[in-house]
């Protein structure tokens, strides 16, 4: 095990390098998708807050800046998720060869700790707010453990302020990202969450006053809540939105279908500045929902969700998963057509992906349905298992076609026209077209390091829409198991 020189010499000061390794395509010399320049690595900046004032810290996001490995810090902390795992391991091996103490953590490490441990001096299982301070104390004492496991007693109350001084704000479209909760109260079989939070609480929140204080630290108007489920604790969310009223913020976040339909929480969020919401529709099939344990979506009127959000002037980023066991070849066109008719502003389509550590992965492994263990392909864009009602080529082609069809000029226009006010139609059209139709322009802005100049444009698109009565044909009830019977979209 490598022990830092600073520790061996009795000094308590450490030189620490935090790294988020990039995916290959994010470093392509030909094209750099905007999605890799959206948010800074907030988790690493959160861990950096536990360092002492004497320590020297550097945070490198390999997606947006050049990563050099000609240095030799005392401690290298690398965040690992499944599709950057191979690059993370290569970087870890390189630094270990220099005598640096290398620590790996994140979703993939928690799911496959033995695999990660072969490339690290220390691995972290589960969220790091509890274990990272313990590790630092052990490291300074010259006796770091090879494995730290987060268990009972988890809390994010009283955390030190996130080290936002380490974040290079001008490299991101949304530097004002924030997380005020951990985990999710739901237990979907395809989600990493249960494995990551095993042994302790799977969902917990900050204190409201601490969350509001963190929001106050963020400059400008726009911010993005990266929480898995911002509405997950309704009492906390009510208090948070009450506290945010009058701040003049415009914000985006994520919530579930059932939470949008229940009570008046979404109205409170809109009053506080919510202008765009990521909603996990995932599938319209009741059989699929039961099979993946996403019971919170069962018997829900999906169209009512879109109507309620649209009437509040909230744009929708709908999430849909293809390739579940009850999906046939018709699922792609029908899903796209429903999303367009119901005014979903942007859509995120996924090929079902059985991540290690999930029940879905265990079930498919037991049935012999997995076709590869190349983690680079576990990106929700490739088929890594044998589907039941279509072959892998049909699933991949349908997924690709769904993206092309949804973001066609015709369907962007159709989706925009589903709204009642001219302003909402204009915002829908501008947001959807700007996201998918001008990717070469985004690439140029990224390379010129001018993303920060786009923030006023984003704030303008997210400005408030005047609510009005909804009269569009999407008032038809559409829930799990039913689709509007219309011609497929082009």
N, C-alpha and C positions, 0 to 999 in steps of 0.2 A: 504494500500500500504506500502511495506517495504521500509524504508529509511536507507541507509547505515550508520553505526555508525560513519565512518569517516566524513560523511557529517553533521551528527547531532552535532558532536563535533567542527565543524568549520574548520576542516582540509581539504585541497584540494587534498591530496594524497589518492588514491584508490587502493585497492587490487582487481584485476580483473582476472577472470578465463573464458577463451574462450573454448567452448567445441563443438566438432563435434561428436555426438552420432553415434554408429555403428549399422549396421544391425546384426541380430542374427548370421547369418552364418559366418560373419567376425570374430566372437569371438569363433567359434566352437573349442573345444579341439581336434577334429579329423582332420579337414582340413580347411585351410585358403586360399581362392583363392587369387592369385597374384593381381587381379584387385583392391582389397581393400588396396593394398600397393603401388599403382602407384604414386599418387600425394598428396602433403600436402594440408591442408585446407587453400588455398590462400586467400579466402574471409575473413576469420577471422583474418588472419595476416594483411590484408589490413586495417581492422577496428582498430586493435591494434595500428596502426601507429598514430591514433588520440589521444592517451593517452599522458599525460604530462611526462616529464622525471622523476618526483617524483613518478609516479604511478608504482605499481608492477604488472606485467602481466605474466600469464601462459597460454599456448595454449596446449590443450589436444585433440589428435585425438584418439578416442575410438577404431578405427579400428586397430591401430598399437601399442598401449600401454595400460597399465593397468590404468583404471580410478578409482580413489578413491574419495569418497564423505564424508570423515571424516573432511574436512576443512570447513571454513565458510568465504569465501571472501565477500567483500562489494558488488561486482557486478558479476553476472554470465551471460554470453552471450552465447546462444545456437543457432546453425544453424540447421534449421529443413527442411528436405525434406520429401517427402511423405512416403518413406519406412523406415525412422527412427523416424517417428512422435511419435509413442507410447513410445519408449525409451526416446525420448527428453522430452515428457511430464512428464514421471516418474521422470527423473532427475530434471526437473524444480520444480515439487511438493516437492521433497526431500529438495532442497535448499531453497525454499520459507518457508518451515516449520522451518528452522533454522534462519529465519529473513534476509536472503540474498535478495537483489533486483535482480530479474530474468528478463532478456530481451530475447525475442525470435524473430528471423527473418529468412528469407529465402523464397524459392518458396512456400512451403506449407502454411506458415503463411500468405503470401500475398493472396493465393487462399482462405483460410478459416480462416480469422482473428478472428472471434468470437470463433471458436473452440480453437484456440491457446490461446486467451486471458484468457480463464478459467484456464490456467496453468502459467500465467505470470503476472508480475507487469507492464511490458511494451512490446508492440509488434511493430515491424517495418514492414511496407508494402512497397515493392519495394526495389531497390538498396539502400544500407546504407551509401554511401559516403556523401550524402547530409544531411541525418537526424541524423547520429550517433554523429557528433560533436555537433549538437544542443541538443541532448539528454544528452551528457556529461555535457554541461554547465548547463542545467536544474537540473541534478542530483547533481552537486556540490552546486547548490543554494538551494537544498532541495525541489525542486518542479518538479520532473520528470513527464511527461505526460504518460497516459496509452497507447497512440497510436501515432505513428509518420508515416506520409505518404509522400513518395517521389513523388514530382510532377514536375512542370516546373522548368527550370533552372539547370537541371542535367548537371554535367560535371565531367570529371576525369582529367582535366588539372590542374597541380599544386598540385597533391596529394602528401602527404609525402611518403617517401620510405617505401615499404612493410617491416613489421617487420620480416625479414627472420631469425633474431637471435632467434626467438621463435620456429622455425621449427627444428625438430630433423631429420636432413638430412639423417642419416644412416638408418632410418626406411623406406625409400622410394626408389623405383627403379628409379623414375624420380623426384628428388627433385628440379630440375631446371625447374619448371613450371612457366609460366608467362601469364598474360592477359593484352593486350594493347588496347582492345576495350570493349564495353559493348553492349550486345544485338545482334540483327540481323535485317537486313533490310527487311527480308521476313516475311510473315504473314500466316504460316501454321496452320490449324485449330487444329492440335493435339499437338501444342507446347505451353509450359507455357509462352513464351516470352511476348505475348501481355498483359496478365494479370499482369505479374510482372512489366512491364514498363508502365502500364496504368497511364494517367495523365501527361505524359511528353515524352521526346524523347525516342524512342525505340532502337536507335542505335547511338553510338557516340564513339569517339576515343580519345586517349591520343595525346599529341604533339609528333611528331616524335623524337625530341631530348630527351624528357623524356623517351620514350620507349627504345631508344638506350642506354641511361644511365642505365636503369634498367637491360638491357641485359648485359652490361659491368660488373655489380655487380655479375653476376652468374659465378661461377668457372667452369673449365672444358670446354668441347666442346659442349655437347649435351644439348638441351633445348626443351621444349614442349609448344607450344602456346595453351592454353585452350580456346581461343576465340571461340564463336559459329560459326563465319564466318570471318576468317582472311583476306579474299579478299573482304569483304563487302564494304569497302570504297577504291576504286581503287587508288585514288590519294594518300591516306595515305599509302596503301600497297606498291605502287611503291617507295615512298620515304623511307619507312622502309627497303625494300629489297636493295635499293641502298646503304643505310647506313650500312647494314649488310655485304655487299660484302667486303671481305678481313679480316673479323673477324675470319674466320676459324671455323664457327659454323656448327653443324649438327642439324637440327630441324625438328619437326613434327607439324602438325596443322590440321585444318578443313576448308573445303570450299564446295561450291555448284557445281552441275553439270554445270550450265550455266557459272559460273565464270571461270571454267577450260577451257572452250571452247572459251571464249571471249578474244581477244587481246593477248598480250605477257606477261601478268602478271605471269603466271605459270612458264615461262622460266626465268623471273627475280628471282622468288622465288627459282628455282633450282640453279641458279648461286650463290645465297646468302647462300645456304646450305639446302634447303628443300629436305628431303629424304623419307618422308612418309606423306600421306595425307588421312584424314578421309573424305569420300565423301558420301553425303546422296542421294543414288539412290532411296531408299525407296520402290518404286513400278514401274512396267513396264506398268501398265494399265493407259491409258489416262483418263478413267472414274474415277479411284481412285484419280489421280492427281487433276482433276477438283473438285472432291467432298471434298478433304481436302485442297483446295486452294494452292496447291504447283505448281502454274502455271509456275514457273521458270524452271521446268523440262519438261514441255510439248514440244513436237516436237524436243527434243534433242536426239542426237545420242550418246547413252550411251557407245557404243563400241569405239567411237572416243575419249571419255574421257579416257578410259583405255589405248588406244593406245598412246595418247599424253603423259600421265603420265609415261607409261612404257618406251617410247622412251627417256624420260628425266631421266630415272633411279630412278623414284619416286615410291615407293611401295604404294599400295592402301589398305586402310581399308574401305570396302564398308558397308554401312548401308542399311538394308532391313527390311521392315515392313510387317508382315503377318496378315491377318484377316480383311483387309479393305472390304468394302461392295461388291466389284466386284472380290474378290478372291475366286476361287474354290479350290477343293482339289488338283488340279494339280500344284498349284503355287509353292509348296515347291521344288519339284524335278527340275522344269524348272528354278527356280531362282538359285539354287545351280549349275546346269549345266552351265548356262550362266556365273556365277561368276568364275567358274573353267576355262572355255574356255578362258575367257578374262583376265586371269592372276591376278585376285583380290587376294592380298596376304593374308589378313585376312578379315573375314566377321563378322559383328555384326548383328545378327538377333533379331528381336523384335516381340512380339505379340502386336498388336495395343492396346494401353492403354489410355483410356479417363481420363486424369488428371483433377481434380477439377480446375476450373478457365479457362478452355479452351472451345472453341466453341464445340468441339467434345463431351466433357462431358455434356454440356448443352443440346445438341441435343439428346444424348442417354438418358439422364435423362427425358427429355420431352416425348420421345417415350417409356419410361418404359423398356429400354433394359439393364440397369445396373443390375447386379446380386449380387453384394456385395459392401459394403462400408468398408471392412477390408483393410485399407491402406497398410498393409504388403504384400498384394497380387498385389498391383499396381506397379509391378517391371518389366514389359514387358516380364515376363516369365510365367505368369498365365493369364487365360482368365477370365475377370471380367465383361463381357457383352455377349449378345446373338449375334453371327455372323449371316450373312444373307445367305451365300451360303454353309455353312457346320456347323456341330454342334461343340460345345466347345471341346469335346474330340478329334475330328479330327484335330482341329486347334492346340491344345496342342501337340498331337502326331506328327503332321507335323513339327511343330517348333523344337521339340526335335530331330527329324530325320534329319532336315536340318543341324543342328550343327554337328551331328555325321557324316553325309555324306560329308559335306564340309571339315571337318578336318580328314577324313580318310586318311591313308597313300597313298592310290591310288590317291585320288584327290589332296592332297598336291603335289604329284609328277607330276600329270597332269598339275596343275596350274603352277608349276615351269618351266615345259618344254614349256610353251606357250611363254616364253621370248626368245630373240634371242642370248644373250650372256651367256657364261658359268657362269660369275660372277653374273649376275642378277638371273639366275636359282638357283645358290647356295644360294644367299641371300634370295630369296623367300622361298626356302625349309627350310633354317635354321630359318628364322623369324617365319614362320607359324608353323613349328614343335615345335620350342622352346616355342611358346606361349601356345599351346594347348596340346602337347603330353608329357610334362614334368612337369605337375602341382604338383605332389608330390615332385619333386626336388625344385620347387619354394617355396613350403610350408616349406621344411626343411631350405632353405636359409633364409626365413623370420623369422623362429623361432630362428635361430642362430644369427639373426641380422647381416647378412652379405650381405644385398642387395646392399650396396654401392660397393661391390667388383664386381658386375655384370655390372657396368657402362662401363668399357672398352669393354666388349663383345658386349653390345648394340651399342656402337659407331662403333665397327668394322663392325657389320651387316649393319649399316646405312651409311657406307662409300660410296663414289661415284661410280656409275656404268657408264661405258663408253656407251654412246648412240650408237645405230646402227639402220639400216633400219629394219623395221618390216615386216616380211613376213608370220606371222602365220595366220592360217585360221580365227582368230577372227577379221580380217579386215572386215568381213561381217558387214554391218550396223545393229545395234540392238538398238532400242530406245523404248520409251514407246509404248506398244501395240504389240511389236514383240519380239519373242524369236528365237534363233537358233533352227532349227528343228533337234534335235539329240536325241539319247537315253538318258534317265535320268541317272545321276551319281549314282554310288553305294553308 
